[in-house]
Amino acid sequence: MNSKNVRVRFAPSPTGPLHIGGMRTALYNYLFARAHGGTFILRIEDTDQTRFVNGAEDYVRDALKWCGLHIDEGVVAGGEFGPYRQSERNDYYREAVKLLLVSGHAYMAFDTPEELDHMRKKAESEKKVFQYDALSRGHCKNSLSLTHEDVEKLIKARTPYIVRFKTPDVAEDIIFNDEIRGEISISSRVVDDKVLVKADGLPTYHLANIVDDHYMEISHVIRGEEWLPSAPLHIMLYRAFGWDLPKFAHLPLILKPKGNGKLSKRDGDAGGFPVFPLEWKDPKSGNVSSGYREQGYDPRAFLNMILMLGWNPGDEREIFSIEDASKIFSLERVVKSGARFSPDKAKWFNEQYLRLQSPAELSNTLVNLALDRGIKIDDVEAEEILKMMLERISFLQEIFKAKWLFTPPSSEDYDTKMVRKKWKPETASYMFDLKTMLETVSPFESIEIESRFKNHLEEKELGFGQVLLPFRLALTGSGGGPSMFEFAEYLGLEQTLERLENGVAAIEKLKQHDS
C-alpha cells in the first residue's frame, strides 16, 4: 500500500447528535489514516434537507474536538478537494447524472406517488413484493418505457420526475472484497433501481456519496455495516462511471448490553447511561440527552472504550492511547460480529485513566469542579482529598457525594440505620476516651494516629468495630469512606476534635429521639 494515497473520510449527516457508533466510525477512520500516514477528512452529507437539524453539524465538530481527533481536511479545515459540505456541491452531481443518463445507466421516472402506491398494493394483493427494477420498470412510467416524444412532452409540461439508476437487465453477481469480511457476493437482482436524484433536483446519498468519494480521491471507505446492503449499488455506480473502486470495510454493530440488537438512545435512557459523546438538547422538543463529557468521562477513556468495541489488538492489552493505537491499528483486527456495549466496562475505562494521573495532576481540575459547586478549596487541599479518594471513585465529581469532606455533617446527614446498629449506650464514653487520646498525638499524621489508635484499643481492651466505625460516624455521618487516619490528618487536630465532640452530641440526640 502506498501510504501517500491513503485518504479516508468521516461523513455524517446533520440529522441529530452523533451516536457512539458514529464516533467509533470516525475513530477507526482516524486511526487508519494515522497508521498509514494518510489524510483524515470530515465531510458533511446534508443532501436530505427534510431531516436537517440545526446545531447537528456543530455538534459533530465539537465531539471530534473534545476527543482530540484532528481533522486534516474538510469543513472548516478546508483543503483542495472542497467544498466539503454536500449542499455546496450540486454542480458535481448534475454533471454526474448527465453522464449516467447519456450512457444509459440511469433514466427518468415520472411515476406519481399515487401510482407507485397502487402498484405496491396490487403486488401485496398477489402476495408479492413490489420492487422498481428490471422486471417491473417496463410497466411503469419512465424514459425507458415511454417514447422519446412522450418523454419530451412530459418534460416540457414540467412534469415532476426523479432519476433512477438502471440495474442490469440480466441478473449478475456483484462480487467485491471487504477488508473486514472478505469476499462478498450479492446478486444484482436484489437491488432495485434506486433513486439518484429526487424530484426537487437534489441528489440522494447514493449518488452524492459516490461522486464525492471519487473526486475527493477516497482510497478506503470505512463505514458501518448498515451500509453493506448498499455496497452492490455503489459498486455498479463506480463501474457505470468508469471509475476505480475504493476499498470497502464495513464495521460491526455496537450491540445492546444484553446483545440483542443495535444499541439505541432508548437503551441508554432505560439503563441510565449515555449513547452520545456530548450532551444534546433537541432544538424542537427541548429534551436533553446526557453525554459522556458531561458525565465526567475523560475523553481518552471514552475513545479507548469505543476503540475496544470491535477491535482486537492481538494480545491482552486494553489500555491504549490514541498515539499507541494508531501505530498498530489495522482493519484485519476489526471483528466481524457485533460488539456488546457494557456500561460497567465504560466506567472501568474511566477509572483506569483517572488512576493513571497523580493527585497533583488532578488537583486543579478538582478545585474548579468545587468552585462550580460553590466550594472553595486550594490545590493542596484538593491533592490531599484525591490521595484519600482516587482509588474509591470512577469520576472526579463523585467526590462531592461525600459532603463531609468539605463540611461537618448536619443532623440530616447521619446514616440513621448505621447509627441504630452500631452506636451502643457505651459508645459515647468510648468516643470521650478517644478524644482524650487524640489530644496527645504528635505529630498529628496518619501513621502516628493509627499507631496510637491501635495502642489505645489494646489498653482499653476494645475491638476495632467498637471504636473505629463510631469514630467515622461522628466525623462524617457515614458508614464508609477512606482511611479515618488519613481523613483525621487532613482535617487536622482542631477540626477532628471539634467534629468528634459535635458528632457525638448529635448522634446521642438522635438516639434519644429514636427511643
N, C-alpha and C positions, 0 to 999 in steps of 0.2 A: 504493500500500500504506500502510495506517495503521500506522505503526511501533509505536504503543502496543499493538497487538493481536498483535504477533509473539511467540509463545510456542513454544519448541521443547524437546524432551526427549531426553536420552540415557537409554536404558532397557535396560541389560544384565541378563542372568540370572546369578545367583551360582553358576555351574556349573564354575568354574575361573578361571585367570588371564585377564586382558584381553589379547587379541591386538592387534597394531598396527593391524589393520583396524578393530577396535572403537575403538581410541584415535583413529584418524582420523575415524570417525563422530562421536565426542564433539567433536573439534576443529572439524569443519565445522559442527556444530550450534552450538557456542560462538561461532564467528566470524560465523555468520549472525545470531545473536541480537545480538551486539555491533554488527554493521554496521547493524542496523535499530533499535537502542535497545530491543531486546526482552528476553525472560527465558529464561535457560538453566536447565533443570530436570533433576535427577537422580532417576530413578525405578528402583526395583529390581523386576524381574519374576521373582518367585520362586514362581510357581504350581506349577511342576514340582518337587515335593519329592523325587522319586526321584533327581533329578540334582543336588540341592543339595550344595554343597561348603563345609565350614567354612572361614572366612577369605576366601572369594572376594569378598564384599561389601566387607570392609575393604580388600582389595587394590585394588578399583576406586576407592575414595575416596582411597587413598594415591597411586595413579597419577595421578589428576586433580590432587591437591595438589602432587605433585612437578613436574608440568608447568605449574602455575600457572593452571589453568583453574578460575576461581572459580564455585562453584555458587550461583545466585541463589535457588533454591528446590528443595526436595526432601528426601531422607533427611538427617538431622542438621541441615541448614539450616532445615527447616521451611517453612511457608507456609500460605495459606488454603485450598489445594486438597488438603490431605493427608487421610489418610495417604499416604505416597509409597512404601510397600512393599506389593506386591500381596497378600501373605498377610494383610494387615490391612484389606483392602477387600472382603471377601466379601459384605457386605450390598449393595454396589453391584451385584455380579454376579448375586446371587439375584434382585434386583428386575428387572434387565435381562432375565434368562431368562424370568421370568414374563411380561413384556411380549411377548417373541417367541413364547412358547407360546400366549398368548391371541390374538395377531394371526395365528397360523397360519404364522409364518415359521420356526418350529422345532418339533421333535417328539421324543417319547421313543422310544428304540430299545432293545429288550430282547434282542437277539441275543447269544448267548454267544460267547466267543472261538472255541469249537469249531465252532459253526455258521458263523461268518464264514470260518473256515479251510476248511471244507468247500466253501463257495461259491467261494472263490478257487481251490481245487484243481479243482473242476468246470469253472470258466472256463478254466483252464490246459489241461485235457484237451481242451477245444474250441478251443484256440488263441485264446482271448480274454483280455482283461484285466478282472478284476472291479473295479467301482467302485460304491460305495454312492451312488446318485444317483436322478434322476427315472425312469430306465429300470429300475432294479433294486429300488427301495425297496418297490414293491408286492408283491414276492416275499419280503420279509424280515419280521421280527417287530418291528413298531413301531406307534405310536399312529395311524399313517395307514392301515396295512393291517388292523389288528385292530379289532374292535367296541369301542364305549365300555365295554361290560360286561367284556369280556376285559381291557381295559387296567386297569380298576378292580380286577379280581381280582388281576392281577399286582402292582399297587401295594400292595394290602392284604397280599399274601403276601411283601412286602418283596423282591420280585424285583429284582436289580440292573439298573439301566438307565443309559444315557447320553442326553444331549440333543444332537441333531444339527440343524444349520442346513438348512432346506429350500430348495434351489436351485430356480429356475423350472422348471415342468413343460415349458414350451416354451423351447427354447434361444434366447438373445438375446445380442447383442454388448454386452459391458461396455466402454464407451469412457471413457477419462479422459486427462487431460494430466499428463504427468510433467515436472517443472520442468527436468530434465536431458535426457530422451529424447524430449520432445514427445508427440504424440498416440499413445496405445496402445489397441489394440482386442483383446480376448480373449473368445472365446465362453464363455458360462456352462456349456456342455456339458462343458468340460474340467475344471470344478470339481466335485468330489464334495461330498456332504453332510457337511461337516466336523463333527467333534465339538466342541461348545461347552462342555459340562460333562461331566467324567469320572465314572466310577461312584462315586468317592469324594466326589463333590459339589464338587470343585474345578474352577474354570474352566480352559480351555485358553488358550494365548497369544492365539488369535484373538479370543475374546470379551473377555478382560481388557484386551487392548491397545486395542480399540475403545472400550470403556466408559471406560477411564481417559483416553484421549486426548480424548474428548468432555467429560467432567466437569472435566478439567484445562484445558480450552479451548485445546488444542494447535492452533496455526494451520498449522504445517508439519511434516510427518513426513519427516525426513531419515534414511534408513537404507540398509543395504547392498542390493545388487542380488539377493542370495539371497532377499529378501522380495518381489521383483517378481511371482512366480507367485501369491503370496497376495493381491496387491492387488485382483483382481476380487472375491474373497470379502469382503474388508474393505469394499469399496465397496457391495456388496449388503447387508452388515450395517448400514452407515450408513443406507442407503435404507430398510431394514426398520424401523429405529428412528425414521425420520423426522428424522434429524439432518443438519446441514450437514457437508459433506465438508471435511477439511483439504486443503491442497495437499501433493502427494506428490513426493518426489525420491529416486531410487534410485541410490546411489553405485556406481561401478565396482569391480570386484575389484582387490585387490592381488595381483599375479601372482608366481610363482617367478622367480628371477634369469634363468632361461632362457626365461621367458614361457609355459611350457606348463602352465597350471593355477594354481589358487589357492595362495598362499603358506601353508605349514603349519609347525608345530613341527618336523616331520621334516626339512624343508628347512633350517631353522636348525641342527638337530643335525648334519646332514650337511655343511653349509657353514661351521660354526663361527661363526655369528652369531645374535644374539638375535631372537626374534619377539615378546617381551613387554617392556613398558616397565620393569617391575621384576622382580627375581629372584623365582621362585616355587618353594616347596617343597611337593610334593604331600603332603597330610596322610595319605594311605593308603600310598603306596609309599615315601615319604621321598625320592623323586627330586627333584633340584634343577635347575631350568631357569634359564639366565642371563637377566639383564635389562640393558637399556640403561643404567640408572642405575649398576648395579654394574660395568659395563664402562667406566665413566668418561665417559659421554656428558653433555654439557651439556644440560639439559632444553630449552633454547631451540633447540639444534641438532637435537635429536630431533623437536621439534614442526615445525621448518622442513622437515625431511626428509619427514615424513609429509604435511605441507601440500602439497608438490610432487608427491606420489603421486596424481595425478588432478585437479589444479587447475592452470590456466594463467593467469598474471596479465595476459597480453596483450602482454607485452614480454619482453626478455631477462633481466630480473632473476631471481635465485634466492634471495637472502638477504632474509628478511622477519622482522621482529619480529612478535609477535602483535598488538601495537598497530597496526603499519602494515598488516598483513594484514587486520585487521578493518575498516579504512577502505575497502578496495577489494574485499573478498570478495563474490562473487556465485555463485549456483548456475548461472548461464548459462555460467560459465567452467570448470565441472567437466566433464571429458571423459566421453564415453560408454563408450569402450573401456577395458579393463583397463590398469592401470599396473604396469609391471615394477619389482620391487624390486631395488636394487643395493647389496650390502654395501659396495662401494668408494665409492659415492656417499654412503652414510650416514657413512662415515669422513671424507669430504671436507667434509661439512657441519660436523662437529665441529672439524675443522682450522680452518675459517673463523671459527667462534665463539671458538676459542682465540686466534686471531691478532687478533681484534677487541679483545682485552684486553691491557693492558700487563703487563710483568713485575711491576711494582709491585702491580697489581690482583690478580695470581695468586699472589703470594709467600706470603701467609698460608695459602692452600689447600695449597701445596706443603709448607710447614712441617708442617701437620697430617698430610698423607699420609706424610711422612718419619717423624713420630712413631709413626704406626701400624705402621711397619716397624722401629721401634727405632733410628732415625737422628735425631740431634739437629743441626738447623741453625737459624740465626736468619733473620729476614726479609731482612737484607742479603745473606746467602749465597744464599738462595732466589732473590732477584731476579737476582743475578749468574748463577746456573745457568740461569734462564729466559732471560736475554739470549742465552746461548750456544745453548740447546736448543729454544727455542719454534718456530723455523722447521723443525725436524727431526722433530717429533712430531705424532701425531694425537690423543693422550691424555696428560694430565699424568703418569699412572702409568708411561708408557713411559720416563720419565726414569730410573726406578730399574733399568731393564735395564742402564744404563751404571753399573755398580757403582763404576767407577774415579772417578766424580765425587765420591764420598764416602770411599772408602778406596783406598790403593795396591793395585795388582794383586798377587795371590798367584801362586805358580808355576803353579797350575792355571788361572789366568785368561788366560794368554797365548795368542794366536792362533798356534798352532804352525805351521799351514800358511803363514801370512803370515811368520812368523819364518824358516822354511826358505827361503822365496822371496826375501825382501828383506834379511835380515841376512847380510852378507858377512863374510869374515875381517877386512877392514879397517874394518868399521863401528864397532867398539868404539873405535878410535882417533879416528874422526870425532866420536863422542859425547864423548870426553875433551876434544877441542879445543872443541866446542860448549859444554861445561860451563865451560871456562875463559873463553870469551867472555861467557856469560850472567852470570858473576860480576861483570862490569864494567858491566852495563846499568843505567842510572839516568836517569830513574825507571823502575821495573820495571812498565811498562804496555804493553799490546798493540801500540800504534803504534810505540813505541820498540823493543820486542822484535823486531817484524817488520822494521823498518828495519836494525837491527844484524844480524839473521839473514841478510838478503839481502847485506849488505856482506861478511859473514863468508864466504858461499858464493863470492862473487866473488874474494875474497882467496885462498881455498883452491882455486879453480877446480873447484868441485864443483857438481853439479846438485841441484835440489830433491829429486828422488826418492832421492838417495843419503843425504840427511840428514833431511829432514822426516818421512818415514814411520818410519824407525828411532826418531826422537825421539818420535813418537806411540806406537810400540810400547813403548818404555821407560817412558813415563809412564802409559799406560793399559792396555797389554796388547792393545789392539785396533787394527785397521787402518782404522777410520773414526771419525768424530765431528766436533765443531765445530772452529773455528779453534784451532790449537795455541797461537797467540799470545794469544788471549783466555783459553784454559784456563791457560796459564802465569801470566798476570796474576792469575787467580782463585786459583791455588794460592799465589802469592807466591814470592819468590826462594828462600827457605829450603826450602820443600816441593818446589819444582821441581827444585832441585839434588839433594835427597835422593832423590826418585823417579828421577831420571835415573841417579844412581850405583847405586842398588839395582836398577833395571831392567836396566841393562847387565850387572851381575853375574849376575842371574837368567837373562837370555837367553843369556849366554855359557855358563852351566852347562847350559842346555837343549841348546845346540848341541853341547857336548861329549858329552852323553848320547846325542844322535842319532848322532854319529859313532862 
